[in-house]
């Protein structure tokens, strides 16, 4: 626990290079990070796989556009309410995104899924939480907003 700080279950995250701050749910029950992506288009660019997408959510005032290399596809287990007998997993494209968390830059892997029906446009799972050095206190939220007026 030596280089780790305690944060609430909801915290602001700044997307780079757009300088847009959004609310992320810090979720220790999830393995990976997700962002609310729409208009997801996979394509080849100079022999490599890329993904064009927009980040859109009712909580965001603007739509952000990205064009990033595809890292991989992740297999995400469906919720019980989504499951049918043949498909038990979703396949989602994964990209590396640069974020600022608690004022520090981090590059994390993020899977792309429409989160517009969720309360937050971003979810940080265990792998991202480890990367940013976060311990989550589920009884508080927005500890970064009380630390500084920068967000």
Backbone as a chain_set.jsonl record, in Angstrom:
{"seq": "XXXXXXXXXXXXXXXXXXXXXXXXXXXXXXXXXXXXXXXXXXXXXXXXXXXXXXXXXXXXXXXXXXXXXXXXXXXXXXXXXXXXXXXXXXXXXXXXXXXXXXXXXXXXXXXXXXXXXXXXXXXXXXXXXXXXXXXXXXXXXXXXXXXXXXX", "coords": {"N": [[0.831, -1.19, 0.0], [2.141, 1.106, -0.046], [2.727, 3.57, -2.049], [0.114, 4.199, -2.718], [-3.08, 5.771, -2.903], [-6.175, 6.646, -1.277], [-9.346, 6.673, -2.741], [-12.678, 7.749, -3.673], [-15.707, 5.996, -4.748], [-16.633, 7.223, -7.024], [-14.963, 9.34, -9.201], [-13.31, 12.202, -10.709], [-11.972, 12.083, -14.026], [-9.614, 13.059, -16.362], [-9.598, 13.343, -19.831], [-7.083, 12.94, -22.223], [-5.909, 14.071, -25.361], [-7.899, 15.959, -25.122], [-8.648, 17.496, -22.95], [-10.929, 17.234, -21.403], [-13.049, 16.694, -18.696], [-14.475, 13.948, -17.065], [-16.787, 11.882, -15.212], [-15.76, 9.004, -13.547], [-16.525, 5.682, -12.615], [-15.116, 3.91, -10.044], [-14.433, 0.695, -9.959], [-14.006, -2.134, -8.288], [-14.937, -4.623, -8.803], [-14.832, -5.095, -11.465], [-12.655, -6.129, -14.072], [-11.465, -4.749, -16.224], [-11.128, -1.47, -17.795], [-13.691, 0.705, -19.061], [-15.177, 2.769, -21.584], [-17.662, 5.093, -22.625], [-18.533, 4.56, -25.732], [-19.462, 5.261, -29.081], [-20.542, 4.822, -32.505], [-18.545, 3.044, -33.435], [-15.908, 2.062, -35.439], [-14.052, -0.27, -37.049], [-10.996, -0.535, -38.834], [-8.434, -0.908, -41.406], [-5.181, 0.499, -41.434], [-2.417, 1.314, -43.043], [-1.641, -1.38, -42.908], [-2.185, -2.031, -40.277], [-4.532, -2.55, -37.576], [-7.084, -0.281, -36.728], [-9.245, 1.869, -34.756], [-11.997, 3.909, -35.071], [-13.977, 6.103, -33.19], [-16.572, 7.655, -31.223], [-16.76, 9.404, -28.144], [-19.39, 9.568, -26.127], [-21.976, 10.669, -23.999], [-24.794, 11.247, -21.878], [-23.989, 12.901, -19.745], [-21.851, 14.35, -20.719], [-20.891, 17.39, -22.245], [-19.97, 17.708, -24.785], [-19.215, 15.901, -27.83], [-16.642, 13.635, -28.257], [-14.059, 12.794, -30.52], [-12.173, 10.014, -31.59], [-9.347, 8.287, -32.968], [-7.689, 5.551, -32.922], [-5.042, 3.081, -32.52], [-5.956, -0.357, -32.594], [-5.733, -2.428, -29.825], [-6.47, -4.963, -28.932], [-9.135, -7.414, -28.814], [-11.513, -7.692, -26.274], [-13.002, -10.168, -24.172], [-15.975, -10.035, -22.681], [-17.95, -10.988, -20.021], [-21.402, -11.582, -20.278], [-24.188, -10.034, -18.633], [-26.559, -11.666, -16.49], [-29.156, -11.032, -17.284], [-28.789, -10.462, -19.948], [-27.936, -12.738, -21.167], [-28.121, -15.402, -23.517], [-28.659, -18.725, -24.733], [-26.625, -19.349, -26.562], [-24.627, -17.327, -26.761], [-22.411, -16.217, -24.396], [-20.676, -14.218, -23.887], [-19.509, -10.873, -24.638], [-17.76, -9.344, -27.329], [-15.399, -6.87, -27.324], [-13.792, -4.004, -28.719], [-10.495, -2.928, -27.807], [-8.524, -0.219, -26.746], [-5.574, 1.8, -26.177], [-5.654, 4.481, -23.989], [-4.834, 7.785, -23.053], [-5.075, 9.163, -19.909], [-5.696, 11.547, -17.288], [-5.367, 11.171, -13.939], [-5.963, 12.182, -10.757], [-4.3, 14.302, -11.294], [-2.076, 13.183, -12.526], [-0.513, 11.746, -15.436], [-1.583, 8.815, -17.171], [-1.446, 5.875, -19.112], [-3.903, 3.78, -20.105], [-5.537, 0.629, -20.768], [-8.587, 0.471, -22.452], [-11.849, -0.718, -22.892], [-14.323, -0.496, -25.465], [-17.62, 0.491, -25.311], [-21.102, 1.186, -25.452], [-22.074, 3.23, -22.972], [-24.121, 4.905, -22.378], [-26.52, 4.462, -21.077], [-25.76, 4.004, -18.528], [-24.834, 5.441, -15.314], [-22.371, 6.741, -15.32], [-19.865, 7.852, -17.668], [-17.479, 6.469, -17.801], [-15.67, 3.631, -16.63], [-13.431, 2.441, -14.281], [-11.659, -0.374, -13.914], [-10.071, -3.073, -12.028], [-7.439, -3.439, -13.166], [-6.81, -0.912, -14.235], [-7.085, 0.606, -11.91], [-4.987, -0.391, -10.396], [-2.874, 0.489, -11.948], [-3.052, 3.297, -11.699], [-2.582, 3.497, -9.048], [-4.588, 3.281, -7.03], [-6.682, 2.923, -4.198], [-9.892, 1.968, -3.256], [-12.495, 3.501, -1.505], [-15.585, 2.634, -0.802], [-17.519, 4.081, 0.496], [-17.376, 6.77, 0.107], [-17.302, 9.574, -2.24], [-15.91, 11.406, -4.997], [-13.434, 12.424, -3.905], [-11.29, 13.755, -4.983], [-12.347, 16.134, -5.841], [-12.766, 17.479, -3.499], [-10.195, 17.8, -2.634], [-8.988, 19.642, -4.311], [-9.669, 22.515, -6.27], [-9.276, 22.243, -8.937], [-10.631, 20.609, -10.757]], "CA": [[0.0, 0.0, 0.0], [3.06, 2.264, -0.022], [2.499, 4.495, -3.138], [-1.295, 4.193, -3.124], [-3.955, 6.718, -2.218], [-7.566, 6.205, -1.17], [-10.284, 7.488, -3.521], [-14.063, 7.33, -3.585], [-16.169, 5.126, -5.836], [-16.781, 8.098, -8.187], [-13.894, 10.334, -9.225], [-13.113, 12.817, -12.024], [-10.865, 11.652, -14.875], [-9.448, 13.969, -17.492], [-9.154, 12.673, -21.054], [-6.052, 13.66, -22.948], [-5.509, 15.466, -25.301], [-9.076, 16.817, -25.242], [-8.802, 18.331, -21.766], [-12.317, 17.106, -20.962], [-13.159, 15.926, -17.468], [-15.708, 13.183, -16.92], [-16.851, 11.103, -13.977], [-15.51, 7.574, -13.689], [-16.842, 4.801, -11.489], [-13.989, 3.057, -9.675], [-15.153, -0.553, -9.725], [-13.09, -3.245, -8.002], [-15.553, -5.859, -9.279], [-14.546, -5.218, -12.896], [-11.231, -6.301, -14.362], [-10.959, -3.791, -17.21], [-11.737, -0.142, -17.887], [-14.61, 0.89, -20.189], [-15.603, 4.134, -21.838], [-18.899, 5.151, -23.413], [-18.166, 4.784, -27.125], [-20.473, 5.032, -30.106], [-20.031, 4.91, -33.883], [-17.278, 2.307, -33.432], [-15.578, 1.574, -36.771], [-12.742, -0.92, -37.173], [-10.489, -0.446, -40.203], [-6.992, -1.097, -41.584], [-4.424, 1.697, -41.783], [-1.017, 0.933, -43.271], [-1.443, -2.763, -42.475], [-2.504, -2.212, -38.86], [-5.938, -2.359, -37.217], [-7.403, 0.944, -36.011], [-10.639, 2.044, -34.359], [-12.555, 5.258, -34.971], [-15.159, 6.084, -32.342], [-16.871, 8.878, -30.492], [-17.093, 9.266, -26.735], [-20.634, 10.315, -25.974], [-22.743, 10.288, -22.817], [-25.652, 12.375, -21.477], [-23.291, 13.79, -18.813], [-20.822, 15.114, -21.423], [-21.423, 18.503, -23.025], [-19.513, 17.609, -26.164], [-18.861, 14.582, -28.34], [-15.204, 13.559, -28.524], [-13.748, 11.853, -31.585], [-10.868, 9.371, -31.46], [-8.882, 7.38, -34.012], [-6.578, 4.949, -32.193], [-4.729, 1.699, -32.878], [-6.617, -1.428, -31.855], [-4.793, -3.227, -29.039], [-6.986, -6.331, -28.946], [-10.551, -7.533, -28.487], [-11.698, -8.328, -24.962], [-14.197, -10.993, -23.994], [-16.637, -9.585, -21.463], [-19.073, -11.849, -19.666], [-22.7, -10.922, -20.298], [-24.994, -10.086, -17.422], [-27.57, -12.728, -16.537], [-30.319, -10.54, -18.021], [-28.441, -10.393, -21.367], [-27.479, -14.036, -21.678], [-28.953, -16.401, -24.183], [-27.981, -20.014, -24.629], [-25.479, -19.506, -27.454], [-23.588, -16.33, -26.519], [-22.267, -15.856, -22.985], [-19.708, -13.126, -23.8], [-19.43, -9.814, -25.642], [-16.424, -9.012, -27.792], [-15.284, -5.409, -27.393], [-12.471, -3.502, -29.085], [-9.727, -2.327, -26.716], [-7.513, 0.748, -27.169], [-4.85, 2.502, -25.125], [-6.042, 5.889, -23.877], [-4.134, 8.549, -22.031], [-5.954, 9.881, -18.99], [-5.09, 12.15, -16.107], [-6.073, 10.801, -12.723], [-5.321, 12.871, -9.628], [-3.276, 15.189, -11.838], [-0.961, 12.438, -13.114], [-0.857, 11.052, -16.685], [-1.523, 7.348, -17.203], [-1.99, 5.233, -20.304], [-4.61, 2.575, -19.671], [-6.338, -0.068, -21.777], [-10.003, 0.757, -22.271], [-12.715, -1.339, -23.891], [-15.305, 0.437, -26.009], [-19.0, 0.022, -25.209], [-22.046, 2.279, -25.205], [-22.433, 3.329, -21.56], [-25.045, 6.036, -22.228], [-27.594, 4.092, -20.154], [-25.175, 3.931, -17.187], [-24.744, 6.758, -14.678], [-21.077, 7.369, -15.595], [-19.34, 7.517, -18.989], [-16.256, 5.67, -17.728], [-15.501, 2.715, -15.511], [-12.047, 2.004, -14.093], [-11.609, -1.67, -13.254], [-8.901, -3.368, -11.199], [-6.142, -3.231, -13.835], [-6.58, 0.538, -14.289], [-6.914, 1.084, -10.535], [-3.625, -0.742, -10.014], [-1.959, 1.35, -12.711], [-3.079, 4.656, -11.144], [-2.236, 3.406, -7.631], [-5.778, 3.663, -6.272], [-7.457, 2.088, -3.293], [-11.242, 2.528, -3.316], [-13.369, 3.517, -0.332], [-16.922, 2.657, -1.395], [-18.438, 4.906, 1.29], [-17.217, 8.179, -0.255], [-17.146, 9.848, -3.663], [-15.326, 12.686, -5.404], [-12.411, 12.916, -2.985], [-10.424, 14.665, -5.71], [-13.002, 17.448, -5.914], [-12.598, 18.153, -2.201], [-8.767, 18.083, -2.478], [-8.541, 20.752, -5.128], [-10.689, 23.1, -7.135], [-8.8, 22.169, -10.323], [-11.528, 19.836, -11.599]], "C": [[0.875, 1.253, 0.0], [2.826, 3.231, -1.162], [1.042, 4.518, -3.618], [-2.071, 5.188, -2.292], [-5.368, 6.166, -2.223], [-8.456, 7.207, -1.896], [-11.688, 6.953, -3.309], [-14.466, 6.487, -4.779], [-16.506, 5.908, -7.105], [-15.697, 9.158, -8.104], [-13.789, 10.947, -10.624], [-11.863, 12.264, -12.707], [-10.809, 12.622, -16.046], [-8.932, 13.18, -18.684], [-8.129, 13.555, -21.747], [-6.11, 13.218, -24.402], [-6.684, 16.446, -25.265], [-9.307, 17.75, -24.068], [-10.263, 18.382, -21.306], [-12.338, 16.229, -19.717], [-14.502, 15.225, -17.425], [-15.65, 12.401, -15.618], [-16.641, 9.635, -14.301], [-15.96, 6.862, -12.425], [-15.628, 3.922, -11.259], [-14.583, 1.75, -9.166], [-14.183, -1.712, -9.534], [-13.662, -4.589, -8.44], [-15.336, -6.092, -10.76], [-13.046, -5.371, -13.09], [-10.703, -5.149, -15.217], [-11.663, -2.442, -17.098], [-12.625, -0.104, -19.129], [-14.903, 2.368, -20.349], [-16.808, 4.103, -22.763], [-18.59, 5.55, -24.856], [-19.343, 4.461, -28.039], [-19.821, 5.189, -31.471], [-18.671, 4.225, -34.009], [-17.052, 1.705, -34.821], [-14.165, 1.005, -36.768], [-12.289, -0.82, -38.618], [-8.988, -0.692, -40.21], [-6.352, 0.21, -42.016], [-2.96, 1.291, -41.856], [-0.71, -0.453, -42.697], [-1.719, -3.024, -41.003], [-3.982, -1.924, -38.616], [-6.089, -1.083, -36.377], [-8.888, 0.966, -35.673], [-10.956, 3.533, -34.333], [-13.787, 5.142, -34.093], [-15.38, 7.465, -31.732], [-17.137, 8.515, -29.04], [-18.279, 10.178, -26.509], [-21.387, 9.76, -24.777], [-23.605, 11.477, -22.434], [-24.971, 13.355, -20.515], [-22.218, 14.654, -19.48], [-21.46, 16.197, -22.282], [-21.03, 18.422, -24.487], [-19.228, 16.161, -26.531], [-17.386, 14.625, -28.708], [-14.948, 12.501, -29.578], [-12.316, 11.335, -31.424], [-10.611, 8.47, -32.656], [-7.589, 6.768, -33.471], [-6.288, 3.542, -32.683], [-5.503, 0.717, -31.991], [-5.555, -2.237, -31.126], [-5.192, -4.697, -29.113], [-8.499, -6.266, -28.836], [-10.65, -8.214, -27.121], [-12.991, -9.129, -24.971], [-14.8, -10.63, -22.653], [-17.855, -10.465, -21.218], [-20.365, -11.035, -19.65], [-23.362, -11.0, -18.927], [-26.041, -11.18, -17.584], [-28.777, -12.294, -17.365], [-30.063, -10.485, -19.525], [-28.182, -11.755, -21.981], [-28.567, -14.766, -22.454], [-28.112, -17.673, -24.217], [-26.733, -20.127, -25.496], [-24.335, -18.544, -27.138], [-23.538, -15.957, -25.043], [-21.302, -14.689, -22.782], [-19.931, -12.11, -24.91], [-17.977, -9.727, -26.092], [-16.372, -7.504, -27.964], [-13.886, -5.021, -27.847], [-11.816, -2.807, -27.888], [-8.652, -1.418, -27.313], [-6.745, 1.239, -25.949], [-5.286, 3.959, -25.148], [-5.207, 6.546, -22.797], [-5.166, 9.32, -21.217], [-5.094, 10.581, -17.942], [-5.975, 11.795, -14.934], [-5.297, 11.393, -11.561], [-4.122, 13.686, -10.109], [-2.107, 14.509, -12.517], [-1.39, 11.751, -14.408], [-0.67, 9.544, -16.558], [-2.061, 6.886, -18.547], [-2.605, 3.916, -19.847], [-5.312, 1.935, -20.863], [-7.809, 0.113, -21.436], [-10.801, 0.006, -23.324], [-13.847, -0.381, -24.232], [-16.692, -0.186, -25.988], [-19.892, 1.23, -24.951], [-22.483, 2.238, -23.74], [-23.453, 4.444, -21.329], [-26.198, 5.73, -21.288], [-27.073, 3.882, -18.721], [-25.011, 5.34, -16.625], [-23.42, 7.468, -14.952], [-20.555, 6.948, -16.967], [-18.094, 6.641, -18.974], [-16.271, 4.794, -16.489], [-14.029, 2.343, -15.465], [-12.071, 0.717, -13.289], [-10.274, -1.868, -12.543], [-7.567, -3.093, -11.888], [-5.82, -1.738, -13.945], [-6.343, 1.106, -12.894], [-5.5, 0.777, -10.026], [-2.631, 0.197, -10.685], [-1.904, 2.768, -12.134], [-2.776, 4.671, -9.647], [-3.382, 3.766, -6.711], [-6.293, 2.541, -5.382], [-8.818, 2.749, -3.197], [-11.954, 2.39, -1.976], [-14.791, 3.689, -0.862], [-17.916, 3.518, -0.625], [-18.339, 6.39, 0.953], [-17.142, 8.329, -1.766], [-16.525, 11.229, -3.85], [-14.333, 13.255, -4.399], [-11.482, 13.901, -3.671], [-11.035, 16.058, -5.819], [-12.847, 18.209, -4.604], [-11.133, 18.489, -1.944], [-8.382, 19.389, -3.148], [-9.694, 21.268, -5.971], [-10.314, 23.012, -8.598], [-9.783, 21.471, -11.257], [-12.833, 20.544, -11.699]], "O": [[0.347, 2.364, 0.044], [2.654, 4.218, -0.447], [0.771, 4.818, -4.78], [-1.76, 5.42, -1.124], [-5.722, 5.331, -3.055], [-8.345, 8.417, -1.701], [-11.869, 5.836, -2.823], [-13.681, 6.283, -5.706], [-16.651, 5.304, -8.168], [-15.526, 9.801, -7.068], [-14.133, 10.3, -11.613], [-10.842, 12.013, -12.067], [-11.833, 12.96, -16.641], [-7.954, 12.441, -18.574], [-8.298, 14.77, -21.841], [-6.351, 12.036, -24.645], [-6.473, 17.654, -25.37], [-10.083, 18.699, -24.177], [-10.761, 19.424, -20.88], [-11.728, 15.16, -19.684], [-15.539, 15.824, -17.71], [-14.593, 12.277, -15.0], [-17.263, 9.091, -15.213], [-15.799, 7.369, -11.315], [-15.16, 3.257, -12.183], [-15.163, 1.7, -8.082], [-13.606, -2.213, -10.499], [-12.947, -5.591, -8.448], [-15.626, -7.178, -11.263], [-12.259, -4.795, -12.339], [-9.615, -4.634, -14.96], [-12.663, -2.302, -16.394], [-12.356, -0.784, -20.12], [-14.882, 3.127, -19.38], [-16.954, 3.195, -23.582], [-18.408, 6.729, -25.159], [-20.106, 3.525, -27.801], [-18.679, 5.638, -31.575], [-17.753, 4.77, -34.622], [-17.879, 0.944, -35.322], [-13.198, 1.723, -36.513], [-13.092, -0.998, -39.534], [-8.343, -0.687, -39.161], [-6.893, 0.939, -42.848], [-2.345, 0.965, -40.841], [0.336, -0.671, -42.086], [-1.505, -4.14, -40.529], [-4.606, -1.156, -39.348], [-5.324, -0.843, -35.443], [-9.68, 0.199, -36.219], [-10.278, 4.317, -33.667], [-14.56, 4.194, -34.228], [-14.492, 8.318, -31.732], [-17.675, 7.448, -28.744], [-18.192, 11.394, -26.675], [-21.437, 8.549, -24.562], [-23.192, 12.618, -22.644], [-25.343, 14.528, -20.476], [-21.724, 15.599, -18.864], [-22.454, 15.95, -22.965], [-21.693, 19.012, -25.34], [-19.025, 15.31, -25.666], [-16.935, 15.545, -29.391], [-15.55, 11.428, -29.542], [-11.384, 12.096, -31.162], [-11.542, 7.958, -33.277], [-6.525, 7.382, -33.548], [-7.179, 2.872, -33.206], [-5.676, 0.944, -30.794], [-4.585, -2.684, -31.738], [-4.35, -5.567, -29.33], [-9.077, -5.18, -28.774], [-9.952, -9.192, -26.852], [-13.941, -8.805, -25.683], [-14.204, -10.889, -21.607], [-18.686, -10.657, -22.106], [-20.418, -9.944, -19.084], [-23.115, -11.931, -18.16], [-26.367, -11.57, -18.706], [-29.359, -13.112, -18.077], [-31.014, -10.463, -20.307], [-28.209, -11.898, -23.203], [-29.746, -14.749, -22.1], [-26.967, -17.672, -23.765], [-25.856, -20.935, -25.191], [-23.171, -18.931, -27.243], [-24.513, -15.438, -24.499], [-21.121, -14.217, -21.66], [-20.464, -12.43, -25.973], [-17.066, -10.009, -25.313], [-17.201, -6.924, -28.666], [-12.903, -5.627, -27.421], [-12.491, -2.183, -27.069], [-7.96, -1.793, -28.259], [-7.214, 1.106, -24.819], [-5.287, 4.597, -26.2], [-4.912, 5.945, -21.763], [-6.012, 10.03, -21.761], [-3.926, 10.247, -17.745], [-7.173, 12.078, -14.929], [-4.105, 11.129, -11.404], [-3.086, 13.759, -9.448], [-1.223, 15.189, -13.039], [-2.501, 11.228, -14.486], [0.273, 9.067, -15.926], [-3.029, 7.448, -19.059], [-1.929, 3.056, -19.282], [-5.639, 2.608, -21.84], [-8.225, -0.065, -20.291], [-10.484, 0.073, -24.512], [-14.272, 0.431, -23.409], [-16.919, -1.248, -26.567], [-19.473, 2.187, -24.301], [-23.181, 1.314, -23.322], [-23.631, 4.884, -20.193], [-26.803, 6.656, -20.747], [-27.855, 3.614, -17.809], [-25.044, 6.319, -17.371], [-23.352, 8.691, -14.826], [-20.774, 5.813, -17.389], [-17.689, 6.123, -20.015], [-16.811, 5.164, -15.446], [-13.443, 1.972, -16.482], [-12.458, 0.715, -12.12], [-9.454, -0.953, -12.467], [-6.651, -2.565, -11.257], [-4.667, -1.345, -13.763], [-5.501, 1.984, -12.713], [-4.897, 1.582, -9.317], [-1.666, 0.644, -10.064], [-0.835, 3.375, -12.085], [-2.719, 5.741, -9.04], [-3.188, 4.472, -5.722], [-6.33, 1.374, -5.772], [-8.9, 3.971, -3.068], [-12.008, 1.307, -1.392], [-15.157, 4.771, -1.32], [-19.057, 3.666, -1.062], [-19.129, 7.19, 1.455], [-16.945, 7.352, -2.488], [-16.607, 12.094, -2.977], [-14.386, 14.442, -4.077], [-10.938, 14.793, -3.019], [-10.31, 17.051, -5.882], [-12.803, 19.439, -4.596], [-10.838, 19.363, -1.129], [-7.561, 20.149, -2.634], [-10.593, 20.51, -6.336], [-10.964, 23.641, -9.433], [-9.758, 21.731, -12.46], [-13.747, 20.063, -12.369]]}, "num_chains": 1, "name": "protein.A"}
